[in-house]
Amino acid sequence: MEVISFVAIAVGLIIGLGALGACIGIGIMGSKYLEAAARQPELMGELQTKMFLLAGLIDAAFIIGTGIALWFATVNPFLAQIANLPK
């Protein structure tokens, strides 16, 4: 197998698992927010602010992972190391 195929598999795993983790995290956080808002409706505004802040942080982590994966897919810094190996 070539290095390019390993990079393609790694990029798919980084993006796929990152998306899966972000979706699960936001789903759990949203359900807990609704549960907390139903128990104490007077705290709904404060909880909503914190929920949107955390949703942004979760999405930011996924977007950074996607950016790194796409960088590996396009630039592929490992090919220069493979070219220098003795044949």
PEQUI-V479228 format. One record per residue. N is the residue number from 0. PHI is phi in whole degrees, -180 to 180 (999 if undefined). OMEGA is omega in whole degrees, 0 to 359 (NA if undefined). NEAR is the number of other C-alpha atoms within 8 Angstrom. Layout:
N:PHI:OMEGA:NEAR
N:PHI:OMEGA:NEAR
//
This chain:
0:999:179:4
1:-84:178:5
2:-65:181:8
3:-62:180:7
4:-69:176:8
5:-66:177:9
6:-65:178:11
7:-64:177:9
8:-65:180:8
9:-64:179:9
10:-63:177:12
11:-62:178:8
12:-68:181:9
13:-62:182:11
14:-71:182:12
15:-66:180:8
16:-71:176:8
17:-64:178:12
18:-66:179:9
19:-63:179:8
20:-64:179:8
21:-66:179:11
22:-66:179:8
23:-65:180:8
24:-63:180:9
25:-70:177:10
26:-64:179:8
27:-65:181:8
28:-65:178:9
29:-64:179:9
30:-67:179:8
31:-69:177:8
32:-64:179:11
33:-63:178:8
34:-65:180:8
35:-68:179:9
36:-68:178:12
37:-72:181:7
38:-77:181:6
39:-134:183:8
40:-64:181:8
41:-71:179:6
42:-95:187:8
43:-61:180:9
44:-65:180:7
45:-66:179:7
46:-67:180:10
47:-65:178:9
48:-61:180:8
49:-67:180:8
50:-66:180:11
51:-69:176:8
52:-63:179:8
53:-68:177:8
54:-63:176:9
55:-65:178:8
56:-68:178:8
57:-65:178:11
58:-66:179:9
59:-64:178:8
60:-64:178:8
61:-66:181:12
62:-68:176:8
63:-64:177:8
64:-62:177:11
65:-65:178:11
66:-63:178:8
67:-66:179:8
68:-64:179:12
69:-69:175:9
70:-65:177:9
71:-63:182:11
72:-71:185:10
73:-95:183:6
74:-85:179:6
75:51:183:9
76:-68:182:7
77:-80:181:7
78:-67:179:9
79:-66:178:7
80:-70:180:8
81:-70:181:7
82:-66:181:6
83:-86:180:6
84:-72:177:6
85:-70:182:3
86:-103:NA:2
//
